[in-house]
Amino acid sequence: MEIDFLLIGQGIAGTALAYRLKQAGKKIRIIDQPTGNQSSRVAAGLYNPVTGRKMVKTWNADLLFPEIKPFYQELEEMTGERFLMEQNIYRPFLSIEEQNEWMGHSAEEGFLRYLEEIYTESQSPDLKDSYGGVLLKQSGWLKIPDFLEAMKSYFKEDLVIETFEEEELAFENELWQYKDFQAKALIYCNGLGAMQSRFFGFLPFAPVKGEILEVKQAFCPDYIVNRGVFRVHLGEGIHRVGSTYTKHDLDQGPTESAKSEILERLEDLVKLPIEGIVSHKTGIRPATRDRKPFLGKHPKAESVYIFNGFGAKGVSLVPYFSKIMCDYLLGKTSIAKEVDIARYFNYI
């Protein structure tokens, strides 16, 4: 069977790019492993325009965020499922100085589109937010497992659930032969699996382990609380809380130290005690050394591409960059230097 593109990996990245290529009239197949790290399915799924301890606007927010809602809502309409949860994010201030700084931001055009309200006093007796906080908009979270399952049904026979065996690849007559497929091009969207590839082992992935808890707690606001940890209400008094960030302990099992860290940070944010831990999950994120994704074509191998390295921000990065990558594959545009893998060709 001859196809245009064989995509390896049906995480957020592979799903979005495969959809765009299919919508462009291309014949695609996706190979997704049945087990493994599959960090997309464990990820929190937040999209947040203001991040970090210093509460700065996220990288390229003005390009990325206009694409998020239209893209996922298009897929919701197509699949008949709901997985995009639009929700404000409340970030408490830690000091009067921070409060004053954000009062200044309220007059800046670059921040206005993301600001719902700035508060100078506590918004709940159950929160430790004595200096008030900032309520952000154009934010929320994606139910990633629901999203991937809905798109799995959409792809139908275009999705093959099996372990990808790269040694069976052969390039003959300008086509990539793989089992019963003949593909004009390959695209590696398989997260950290690309590190073991004979094509992309030179890229400086920087794997990061993250751990997330689901806990029972009585405080159930209609917004996400995010400072030190994020706290997302899943319904019925259950909240997803996380996450940790480590480059060192990369085994896939949950740790007591991470659980303690999350619970301590939650205690610094919410006054009420937790009533129990429902689950404790881990995932290894496909982050990169410069925290920018990997897009582009292999410098030597014919028709081999990568769309990868989105780390913890895949939900917000992928809608925009999947459009860029699709247009690039169709010969309509180039890739910005800051995300093009050409920035690492001297490592080969």
Short mmCIF file of the C-alpha atoms (twelve columns), coordinates in Angstrom:
data_MODEL
# 
_entry.id   MODEL 
# 
loop_
_atom_site.group_PDB 
_atom_site.id 
_atom_site.type_symbol 
_atom_site.label_atom_id 
_atom_site.label_alt_id 
_atom_site.label_comp_id 
_atom_site.label_asym_id 
_atom_site.label_seq_id 
_atom_site.Cartn_x 
_atom_site.Cartn_y 
_atom_site.Cartn_z 
_atom_site.pdbx_PDB_model_num 
ATOM 1   C CA . MET A 1   0.000   0.000  0.000  1 
ATOM 2   C CA . GLU A 2   1.498   3.337  -1.018 1 
ATOM 3   C CA . ILE A 3   0.911   6.314  1.245  1 
ATOM 4   C CA . ASP A 4   2.220   9.857  1.460  1 
ATOM 5   C CA . PHE A 5   3.286   9.996  5.107  1 
ATOM 6   C CA . LEU A 6   4.046   7.368  7.732  1 
ATOM 7   C CA . LEU A 7   3.902   8.983  11.178 1 
ATOM 8   C CA . ILE A 8   5.450   7.279  14.179 1 
ATOM 9   C CA . GLY A 9   3.591   8.123  17.388 1 
ATOM 10  C CA . GLN A 10  0.004   9.118  18.185 1 
ATOM 11  C CA . GLY A 11  0.601   11.476 21.084 1 
ATOM 12  C CA . ILE A 12  -0.602  15.065 20.915 1 
ATOM 13  C CA . ALA A 13  1.981   15.933 18.260 1 
ATOM 14  C CA . GLY A 14  1.404   12.953 15.965 1 
ATOM 15  C CA . THR A 15  -2.370  13.236 16.283 1 
ATOM 16  C CA . ALA A 16  -2.474  16.924 15.361 1 
ATOM 17  C CA . LEU A 17  -0.065  16.652 12.433 1 
ATOM 18  C CA . ALA A 18  -1.743  13.526 11.059 1 
ATOM 19  C CA . TYR A 19  -5.115  15.282 11.195 1 
ATOM 20  C CA . ARG A 20  -3.828  18.321 9.311  1 
ATOM 21  C CA . LEU A 21  -2.185  16.166 6.632  1 
ATOM 22  C CA . LYS A 22  -5.323  14.070 6.242  1 
ATOM 23  C CA . GLN A 23  -7.419  17.228 5.926  1 
ATOM 24  C CA . ALA A 24  -5.019  18.363 3.194  1 
ATOM 25  C CA . GLY A 25  -5.910  15.238 1.214  1 
ATOM 26  C CA . LYS A 26  -2.792  13.216 1.979  1 
ATOM 27  C CA . LYS A 27  -2.758  9.477  2.573  1 
ATOM 28  C CA . ILE A 28  -1.356  8.803  6.020  1 
ATOM 29  C CA . ARG A 29  -0.704  5.963  8.415  1 
ATOM 30  C CA . ILE A 30  0.185   6.272  12.090 1 
ATOM 31  C CA . ILE A 31  2.042   3.636  14.063 1 
ATOM 32  C CA . ASP A 32  1.556   3.931  17.810 1 
ATOM 33  C CA . GLN A 33  3.077   1.610  20.377 1 
ATOM 34  C CA . PRO A 34  0.595   -0.181 22.636 1 
ATOM 35  C CA . THR A 35  2.678   0.348  25.791 1 
ATOM 36  C CA . GLY A 36  5.597   2.450  26.949 1 
ATOM 37  C CA . ASN A 37  6.072   5.892  28.449 1 
ATOM 38  C CA . GLN A 38  3.314   7.590  26.398 1 
ATOM 39  C CA . SER A 39  3.835   10.849 28.270 1 
ATOM 40  C CA . SER A 40  0.936   12.533 26.463 1 
ATOM 41  C CA . ARG A 41  -1.555  10.330 28.291 1 
ATOM 42  C CA . VAL A 42  -0.100  11.182 31.692 1 
ATOM 43  C CA . ALA A 43  0.412   14.925 31.119 1 
ATOM 44  C CA . ALA A 44  -1.706  17.491 32.957 1 
ATOM 45  C CA . GLY A 45  -2.825  19.115 29.724 1 
ATOM 46  C CA . LEU A 46  -2.766  22.732 30.944 1 
ATOM 47  C CA . TYR A 47  -2.462  25.678 28.611 1 
ATOM 48  C CA . ASN A 48  -1.434  28.789 30.474 1 
ATOM 49  C CA . PRO A 49  -0.399  32.147 28.963 1 
ATOM 50  C CA . VAL A 50  1.596   33.216 32.055 1 
ATOM 51  C CA . THR A 51  4.116   30.789 33.509 1 
ATOM 52  C CA . GLY A 52  7.069   30.381 35.832 1 
ATOM 53  C CA . ARG A 53  8.000   31.713 39.222 1 
ATOM 54  C CA . LYS A 54  8.348   35.220 37.822 1 
ATOM 55  C CA . MET A 55  4.933   34.968 36.126 1 
ATOM 56  C CA . VAL A 56  6.060   36.002 32.652 1 
ATOM 57  C CA . LYS A 57  4.143   35.636 29.402 1 
ATOM 58  C CA . THR A 58  4.859   32.228 27.923 1 
ATOM 59  C CA . TRP A 59  7.173   31.991 24.908 1 
ATOM 60  C CA . ASN A 60  5.448   33.049 21.657 1 
ATOM 61  C CA . ALA A 61  2.085   33.353 23.442 1 
ATOM 62  C CA . ASP A 62  0.702   35.824 20.910 1 
ATOM 63  C CA . LEU A 63  1.297   33.310 18.089 1 
ATOM 64  C CA . LEU A 64  0.326   30.171 19.972 1 
ATOM 65  C CA . PHE A 65  -2.773  31.036 21.942 1 
ATOM 66  C CA . PRO A 66  -5.043  32.260 19.116 1 
ATOM 67  C CA . GLU A 67  -4.705  28.766 17.583 1 
ATOM 68  C CA . ILE A 68  -5.557  26.669 20.653 1 
ATOM 69  C CA . LYS A 69  -9.306  27.071 21.032 1 
ATOM 70  C CA . PRO A 70  -10.236 26.968 17.298 1 
ATOM 71  C CA . PHE A 71  -8.108  23.860 16.695 1 
ATOM 72  C CA . TYR A 72  -9.384  21.705 19.541 1 
ATOM 73  C CA . GLN A 73  -12.971 22.870 19.082 1 
ATOM 74  C CA . GLU A 74  -12.774 21.874 15.418 1 
ATOM 75  C CA . LEU A 75  -11.767 18.383 16.508 1 
ATOM 76  C CA . GLU A 76  -14.509 18.312 19.142 1 
ATOM 77  C CA . GLU A 77  -17.095 19.142 16.492 1 
ATOM 78  C CA . MET A 78  -15.704 16.528 14.147 1 
ATOM 79  C CA . THR A 79  -15.564 13.719 16.722 1 
ATOM 80  C CA . GLY A 80  -18.662 14.665 18.699 1 
ATOM 81  C CA . GLU A 81  -16.642 14.501 21.931 1 
ATOM 82  C CA . ARG A 82  -15.718 17.185 24.446 1 
ATOM 83  C CA . PHE A 83  -12.147 17.380 25.681 1 
ATOM 84  C CA . LEU A 84  -11.203 21.088 25.731 1 
ATOM 85  C CA . MET A 85  -11.984 22.586 29.132 1 
ATOM 86  C CA . GLU A 86  -11.800 26.376 28.965 1 
ATOM 87  C CA . GLN A 87  -11.128 27.643 32.461 1 
ATOM 88  C CA . ASN A 88  -9.590  30.710 34.061 1 
ATOM 89  C CA . ILE A 89  -6.368  30.276 36.031 1 
ATOM 90  C CA . TYR A 90  -5.956  32.084 39.352 1 
ATOM 91  C CA . ARG A 91  -2.383  32.829 40.422 1 
ATOM 92  C CA . PRO A 92  -2.057  34.207 43.960 1 
ATOM 93  C CA . PHE A 93  0.469   36.972 44.614 1 
ATOM 94  C CA . LEU A 94  3.296   36.240 47.030 1 
ATOM 95  C CA . SER A 95  3.976   39.842 48.028 1 
ATOM 96  C CA . ILE A 96  2.707   43.406 47.823 1 
ATOM 97  C CA . GLU A 97  5.526   44.106 45.356 1 
ATOM 98  C CA . GLU A 98  4.224   41.419 43.013 1 
ATOM 99  C CA . GLN A 99  0.723   42.829 43.364 1 
ATOM 100 C CA . ASN A 100 1.990   46.281 42.379 1 
ATOM 101 C CA . GLU A 101 3.927   44.853 39.431 1 
ATOM 102 C CA . TRP A 102 0.782   43.240 38.072 1 
ATOM 103 C CA . MET A 103 -1.221  46.395 38.521 1 
ATOM 104 C CA . GLY A 104 1.343   47.856 36.121 1 
ATOM 105 C CA . HIS A 105 0.911   44.946 33.712 1 
ATOM 106 C CA . SER A 106 -2.810  45.690 33.567 1 
ATOM 107 C CA . ALA A 107 -2.015  48.737 31.452 1 
ATOM 108 C CA . GLU A 108 0.281   46.897 29.032 1 
ATOM 109 C CA . GLU A 109 -1.219  45.921 25.700 1 
ATOM 110 C CA . GLY A 110 0.839   42.726 25.559 1 
ATOM 111 C CA . PHE A 111 -0.810  41.392 28.732 1 
ATOM 112 C CA . LEU A 112 -4.339  42.752 28.366 1 
ATOM 113 C CA . ARG A 113 -5.628  39.931 26.198 1 
ATOM 114 C CA . TYR A 114 -4.740  37.397 28.898 1 
ATOM 115 C CA . LEU A 115 -5.966  39.284 31.990 1 
ATOM 116 C CA . GLU A 116 -9.460  38.682 33.296 1 
ATOM 117 C CA . GLU A 117 -9.100  40.466 36.642 1 
ATOM 118 C CA . ILE A 118 -6.507  41.559 39.192 1 
ATOM 119 C CA . TYR A 119 -7.455  41.201 42.847 1 
ATOM 120 C CA . THR A 120 -5.789  42.964 45.773 1 
ATOM 121 C CA . GLU A 121 -7.382  40.848 48.486 1 
ATOM 122 C CA . SER A 122 -8.046  37.170 49.127 1 
ATOM 123 C CA . GLN A 123 -10.638 35.476 46.918 1 
ATOM 124 C CA . SER A 124 -11.444 32.588 49.244 1 
ATOM 125 C CA . PRO A 125 -11.107 31.760 52.940 1 
ATOM 126 C CA . ASP A 126 -9.833  28.358 51.788 1 
ATOM 127 C CA . LEU A 127 -6.872  29.834 49.869 1 
ATOM 128 C CA . LYS A 128 -3.572  31.222 51.086 1 
ATOM 129 C CA . ASP A 129 -3.767  34.352 48.937 1 
ATOM 130 C CA . SER A 130 -3.660  37.250 51.403 1 
ATOM 131 C CA . TYR A 131 -2.263  39.598 48.715 1 
ATOM 132 C CA . GLY A 132 -4.910  38.668 46.165 1 
ATOM 133 C CA . GLY A 133 -3.868  37.426 42.726 1 
ATOM 134 C CA . VAL A 134 -4.323  37.597 38.987 1 
ATOM 135 C CA . LEU A 135 -7.115  35.768 37.148 1 
ATOM 136 C CA . LEU A 136 -5.995  34.766 33.670 1 
ATOM 137 C CA . LYS A 137 -8.104  33.990 30.618 1 
ATOM 138 C CA . GLN A 138 -7.391  32.175 27.334 1 
ATOM 139 C CA . SER A 139 -6.413  29.288 29.581 1 
ATOM 140 C CA . GLY A 140 -7.672  25.868 30.603 1 
ATOM 141 C CA . TRP A 141 -6.812  22.224 30.118 1 
ATOM 142 C CA . LEU A 142 -7.230  19.394 27.663 1 
ATOM 143 C CA . LYS A 143 -8.556  15.991 28.662 1 
ATOM 144 C CA . ILE A 144 -5.695  14.338 26.824 1 
ATOM 145 C CA . PRO A 145 -6.742  10.660 27.120 1 
ATOM 146 C CA . ASP A 146 -10.259 11.593 25.896 1 
ATOM 147 C CA . PHE A 147 -8.748  13.617 23.058 1 
ATOM 148 C CA . LEU A 148 -6.467  10.787 21.950 1 
ATOM 149 C CA . GLU A 149 -9.219  8.172  22.172 1 
ATOM 150 C CA . ALA A 150 -11.621 10.340 20.158 1 
ATOM 151 C CA . MET A 151 -8.984  10.866 17.479 1 
ATOM 152 C CA . LYS A 152 -8.112  7.181  17.529 1 
ATOM 153 C CA . SER A 153 -11.718 6.509  16.463 1 
ATOM 154 C CA . TYR A 154 -11.443 9.206  13.799 1 
ATOM 155 C CA . PHE A 155 -8.295  7.723  12.234 1 
ATOM 156 C CA . LYS A 156 -9.749  4.178  12.164 1 
ATOM 157 C CA . GLU A 157 -7.676  2.036  9.794  1 
ATOM 158 C CA . ASP A 158 -5.138  4.846  9.374  1 
ATOM 159 C CA . LEU A 159 -3.900  4.054  12.892 1 
ATOM 160 C CA . VAL A 160 -1.930  0.860  13.544 1 
ATOM 161 C CA . ILE A 161 -1.337  -0.128 17.174 1 
ATOM 162 C CA . GLU A 162 1.951   -1.997 17.259 1 
ATOM 163 C CA . THR A 163 5.573   -1.538 18.242 1 
ATOM 164 C CA . PHE A 164 7.533   0.336  15.592 1 
ATOM 165 C CA . GLU A 165 10.512  -1.728 14.435 1 
ATOM 166 C CA . GLU A 166 12.885  0.681  12.759 1 
ATOM 167 C CA . GLU A 167 15.226  -2.061 11.575 1 
ATOM 168 C CA . GLU A 168 12.534  -3.102 9.099  1 
ATOM 169 C CA . LEU A 169 12.723  0.242  7.301  1 
ATOM 170 C CA . ALA A 170 14.345  0.208  3.871  1 
ATOM 171 C CA . PHE A 171 14.608  2.966  1.261  1 
ATOM 172 C CA . GLU A 172 13.961  1.636  -2.239 1 
ATOM 173 C CA . ASN A 173 12.880  3.351  -5.440 1 
ATOM 174 C CA . GLU A 174 12.443  6.693  -3.629 1 
ATOM 175 C CA . LEU A 175 10.001  5.170  -1.153 1 
ATOM 176 C CA . TRP A 176 10.339  4.005  2.430  1 
ATOM 177 C CA . GLN A 177 9.351   0.345  2.680  1 
ATOM 178 C CA . TYR A 178 7.955   -0.749 6.038  1 
ATOM 179 C CA . LYS A 179 6.140   -4.093 6.250  1 
ATOM 180 C CA . ASP A 180 3.178   -3.709 3.908  1 
ATOM 181 C CA . PHE A 181 3.527   0.102  3.551  1 
ATOM 182 C CA . GLN A 182 5.385   2.151  0.999  1 
ATOM 183 C CA . ALA A 183 5.654   5.731  2.218  1 
ATOM 184 C CA . LYS A 184 6.918   8.802  0.441  1 
ATOM 185 C CA . ALA A 185 8.067   10.239 3.771  1 
ATOM 186 C CA . LEU A 186 8.558   9.357  7.436  1 
ATOM 187 C CA . ILE A 187 7.754   11.661 10.361 1 
ATOM 188 C CA . TYR A 188 8.984   10.904 13.879 1 
ATOM 189 C CA . CYS A 189 6.408   12.151 16.406 1 
ATOM 190 C CA . ASN A 190 7.177   9.525  19.038 1 
ATOM 191 C CA . GLY A 191 8.590   11.611 21.854 1 
ATOM 192 C CA . LEU A 192 11.638  10.107 23.496 1 
ATOM 193 C CA . GLY A 193 11.446  7.120  21.152 1 
ATOM 194 C CA . ALA A 194 13.196  9.339  18.600 1 
ATOM 195 C CA . MET A 195 16.285  9.346  20.824 1 
ATOM 196 C CA . GLN A 196 16.856  5.693  19.918 1 
ATOM 197 C CA . SER A 197 16.289  6.324  16.218 1 
ATOM 198 C CA . ARG A 198 19.190  5.924  13.813 1 
ATOM 199 C CA . PHE A 199 18.148  9.259  12.344 1 
ATOM 200 C CA . PHE A 200 17.629  11.615 15.280 1 
ATOM 201 C CA . GLY A 201 19.909  10.370 18.030 1 
ATOM 202 C CA . PHE A 202 22.058  13.482 17.509 1 
ATOM 203 C CA . LEU A 203 19.346  15.837 18.760 1 
ATOM 204 C CA . PRO A 204 19.792  17.072 22.349 1 
ATOM 205 C CA . PHE A 205 16.661  15.796 24.015 1 
ATOM 206 C CA . ALA A 206 16.598  16.591 27.733 1 
ATOM 207 C CA . PRO A 207 14.114  14.126 29.269 1 
ATOM 208 C CA . VAL A 208 12.248  15.383 32.314 1 
ATOM 209 C CA . LYS A 209 10.293  13.242 34.739 1 
ATOM 210 C CA . GLY A 210 7.043   14.650 36.083 1 
ATOM 211 C CA . GLU A 211 4.766   13.227 38.770 1 
ATOM 212 C CA . ILE A 212 1.099   14.102 39.331 1 
ATOM 213 C CA . LEU A 213 -1.355  13.293 42.104 1 
ATOM 214 C CA . GLU A 214 -5.121  13.121 42.112 1 
ATOM 215 C CA . VAL A 215 -6.496  13.974 45.544 1 
ATOM 216 C CA . LYS A 216 -9.837  14.474 47.257 1 
ATOM 217 C CA . GLN A 217 -10.318 17.923 48.768 1 
ATOM 218 C CA . ALA A 218 -13.401 19.969 49.582 1 
ATOM 219 C CA . PHE A 219 -12.401 23.300 47.977 1 
ATOM 220 C CA . CYS A 220 -13.875 23.204 44.426 1 
ATOM 221 C CA . PRO A 221 -13.679 26.613 42.723 1 
ATOM 222 C CA . ASP A 222 -14.633 27.236 39.096 1 
ATOM 223 C CA . TYR A 223 -11.026 28.173 38.266 1 
ATOM 224 C CA . ILE A 224 -7.646  26.445 38.221 1 
ATOM 225 C CA . VAL A 225 -5.325  27.508 41.040 1 
ATOM 226 C CA . ASN A 226 -1.692  27.659 40.004 1 
ATOM 227 C CA . ARG A 227 1.200   28.748 42.196 1 
ATOM 228 C CA . GLY A 228 3.939   26.306 43.168 1 
ATOM 229 C CA . VAL A 229 1.589   23.572 41.950 1 
ATOM 230 C CA . PHE A 230 -1.420  23.575 39.669 1 
ATOM 231 C CA . ARG A 231 -4.727  22.319 40.997 1 
ATOM 232 C CA . VAL A 232 -7.452  21.311 38.545 1 
ATOM 233 C CA . HIS A 233 -10.894 20.172 39.685 1 
ATOM 234 C CA . LEU A 234 -11.872 17.013 37.796 1 
ATOM 235 C CA . GLY A 235 -15.317 16.716 39.370 1 
ATOM 236 C CA . GLU A 236 -16.798 15.052 42.469 1 
ATOM 237 C CA . GLY A 237 -14.249 16.700 44.741 1 
ATOM 238 C CA . ILE A 238 -11.250 15.149 42.982 1 
ATOM 239 C CA . HIS A 239 -8.380  17.404 41.906 1 
ATOM 240 C CA . ARG A 240 -5.314  16.828 39.761 1 
ATOM 241 C CA . VAL A 241 -2.277  18.379 41.451 1 
ATOM 242 C CA . GLY A 242 1.283   18.682 40.241 1 
ATOM 243 C CA . SER A 243 3.719   18.501 38.946 1 
ATOM 244 C CA . THR A 244 7.302   17.770 39.836 1 
ATOM 245 C CA . TYR A 245 10.239  18.352 37.512 1 
ATOM 246 C CA . THR A 246 13.455  16.354 37.617 1 
ATOM 247 C CA . LYS A 247 16.174  15.551 35.081 1 
ATOM 248 C CA . HIS A 248 17.866  12.964 37.249 1 
ATOM 249 C CA . ASP A 249 15.461  10.251 38.396 1 
ATOM 250 C CA . LEU A 250 14.173  9.081  35.035 1 
ATOM 251 C CA . ASP A 251 12.765  5.714  35.998 1 
ATOM 252 C CA . GLN A 252 9.045   5.584  35.370 1 
ATOM 253 C CA . GLY A 253 7.876   4.682  38.863 1 
ATOM 254 C CA . PRO A 254 6.241   7.085  41.339 1 
ATOM 255 C CA . THR A 255 8.352   8.294  44.269 1 
ATOM 256 C CA . GLU A 256 7.554   9.189  47.859 1 
ATOM 257 C CA . SER A 257 9.755   12.282 47.615 1 
ATOM 258 C CA . ALA A 258 7.705   13.677 44.711 1 
ATOM 259 C CA . LYS A 259 4.448   12.908 46.500 1 
ATOM 260 C CA . SER A 260 5.674   14.761 49.602 1 
ATOM 261 C CA . GLU A 261 6.831   17.715 47.500 1 
ATOM 262 C CA . ILE A 262 3.458   18.059 45.780 1 
ATOM 263 C CA . LEU A 263 1.514   17.760 49.036 1 
ATOM 264 C CA . GLU A 264 3.711   20.342 50.769 1 
ATOM 265 C CA . ARG A 265 3.216   22.812 47.936 1 
ATOM 266 C CA . LEU A 266 -0.507  22.162 47.936 1 
ATOM 267 C CA . GLU A 267 -0.571  22.870 51.672 1 
ATOM 268 C CA . ASP A 268 1.112   26.222 50.955 1 
ATOM 269 C CA . LEU A 269 -1.698  27.050 48.536 1 
ATOM 270 C CA . VAL A 270 -4.931  25.625 50.002 1 
ATOM 271 C CA . LYS A 271 -5.823  25.724 53.688 1 
ATOM 272 C CA . LEU A 272 -8.082  22.676 53.721 1 
ATOM 273 C CA . PRO A 273 -6.560  19.228 54.315 1 
ATOM 274 C CA . ILE A 274 -6.790  16.558 51.656 1 
ATOM 275 C CA . GLU A 275 -9.171  13.688 52.314 1 
ATOM 276 C CA . GLY A 276 -7.225  11.067 50.416 1 
ATOM 277 C CA . ILE A 277 -4.947  10.323 47.460 1 
ATOM 278 C CA . VAL A 278 -6.774  8.803  44.503 1 
ATOM 279 C CA . SER A 279 -3.818  8.202  42.186 1 
ATOM 280 C CA . HIS A 280 -0.120  8.931  41.668 1 
ATOM 281 C CA . LYS A 281 1.150   8.950  38.077 1 
ATOM 282 C CA . THR A 282 4.443   9.631  36.351 1 
ATOM 283 C CA . GLY A 283 5.628   10.374 32.831 1 
ATOM 284 C CA . ILE A 284 8.896   11.219 31.097 1 
ATOM 285 C CA . ARG A 285 8.424   14.342 29.002 1 
ATOM 286 C CA . PRO A 286 10.255  14.735 25.671 1 
ATOM 287 C CA . ALA A 287 11.781  18.096 26.544 1 
ATOM 288 C CA . THR A 288 14.756  19.597 24.710 1 
ATOM 289 C CA . ARG A 289 17.935  21.295 25.851 1 
ATOM 290 C CA . ASP A 290 16.867  24.767 24.701 1 
ATOM 291 C CA . ARG A 291 13.180  24.134 25.538 1 
ATOM 292 C CA . LYS A 292 12.197  24.656 21.915 1 
ATOM 293 C CA . PRO A 293 10.567  21.884 19.863 1 
ATOM 294 C CA . PHE A 294 12.231  19.922 17.050 1 
ATOM 295 C CA . LEU A 295 10.776  20.477 13.579 1 
ATOM 296 C CA . GLY A 296 12.326  19.768 10.210 1 
ATOM 297 C CA . LYS A 297 14.000  17.398 7.795  1 
ATOM 298 C CA . HIS A 298 16.954  15.140 8.408  1 
ATOM 299 C CA . PRO A 299 20.019  16.670 6.686  1 
ATOM 300 C CA . LYS A 300 21.085  13.442 4.929  1 
ATOM 301 C CA . ALA A 301 18.320  10.812 4.941  1 
ATOM 302 C CA . GLU A 302 15.821  11.184 2.138  1 
ATOM 303 C CA . SER A 303 12.306  12.265 3.173  1 
ATOM 304 C CA . VAL A 304 12.764  11.744 6.913  1 
ATOM 305 C CA . TYR A 305 11.290  14.390 9.216  1 
ATOM 306 C CA . ILE A 306 10.719  15.055 12.894 1 
ATOM 307 C CA . PHE A 307 7.894   16.804 14.758 1 
ATOM 308 C CA . ASN A 308 8.774   16.361 18.389 1 
ATOM 309 C CA . GLY A 309 10.225  17.744 21.616 1 
ATOM 310 C CA . PHE A 310 7.212   19.674 22.924 1 
ATOM 311 C CA . GLY A 311 7.883   18.871 26.568 1 
ATOM 312 C CA . ALA A 312 5.257   19.871 29.112 1 
ATOM 313 C CA . LYS A 313 3.618   22.469 26.862 1 
ATOM 314 C CA . GLY A 314 2.442   20.260 24.029 1 
ATOM 315 C CA . VAL A 315 -1.220  21.256 24.391 1 
ATOM 316 C CA . SER A 316 -0.422  24.914 23.727 1 
ATOM 317 C CA . LEU A 317 2.447   24.467 21.244 1 
ATOM 318 C CA . VAL A 318 1.083   21.792 18.941 1 
ATOM 319 C CA . PRO A 319 -1.939  23.549 17.356 1 
ATOM 320 C CA . TYR A 320 0.237   26.330 15.943 1 
ATOM 321 C CA . PHE A 321 3.312   24.298 15.073 1 
ATOM 322 C CA . SER A 322 1.344   21.442 13.501 1 
ATOM 323 C CA . LYS A 323 -0.006  23.984 11.028 1 
ATOM 324 C CA . ILE A 324 3.520   25.247 10.330 1 
ATOM 325 C CA . MET A 325 4.857   21.696 9.919  1 
ATOM 326 C CA . CYS A 326 1.999   20.660 7.644  1 
ATOM 327 C CA . ASP A 327 2.534   23.679 5.414  1 
ATOM 328 C CA . TYR A 328 6.255   22.934 5.350  1 
ATOM 329 C CA . LEU A 329 5.649   19.332 4.291  1 
ATOM 330 C CA . LEU A 330 3.330   20.571 1.558  1 
ATOM 331 C CA . GLY A 331 5.992   23.001 0.319  1 
ATOM 332 C CA . LYS A 332 4.088   26.124 1.348  1 
ATOM 333 C CA . THR A 333 6.386   27.626 3.964  1 
ATOM 334 C CA . SER A 334 9.699   27.353 5.784  1 
ATOM 335 C CA . ILE A 335 10.346  26.625 9.469  1 
ATOM 336 C CA . ALA A 336 11.532  29.342 11.864 1 
ATOM 337 C CA . LYS A 337 15.194  28.966 12.771 1 
ATOM 338 C CA . GLU A 338 14.531  28.776 16.517 1 
ATOM 339 C CA . VAL A 339 12.605  25.479 16.124 1 
ATOM 340 C CA . ASP A 340 14.238  24.066 12.958 1 
ATOM 341 C CA . ILE A 341 16.510  21.108 13.734 1 
ATOM 342 C CA . ALA A 342 19.062  22.703 11.421 1 
ATOM 343 C CA . ARG A 343 20.233  24.528 14.557 1 
ATOM 344 C CA . TYR A 344 21.824  21.228 15.625 1 
ATOM 345 C CA . PHE A 345 23.291  19.927 12.376 1 
ATOM 346 C CA . ASN A 346 26.832  20.598 13.595 1 
ATOM 347 C CA . TYR A 347 26.263  17.834 16.187 1 
ATOM 348 C CA . ILE A 348 26.094  15.106 13.519 1 
# 
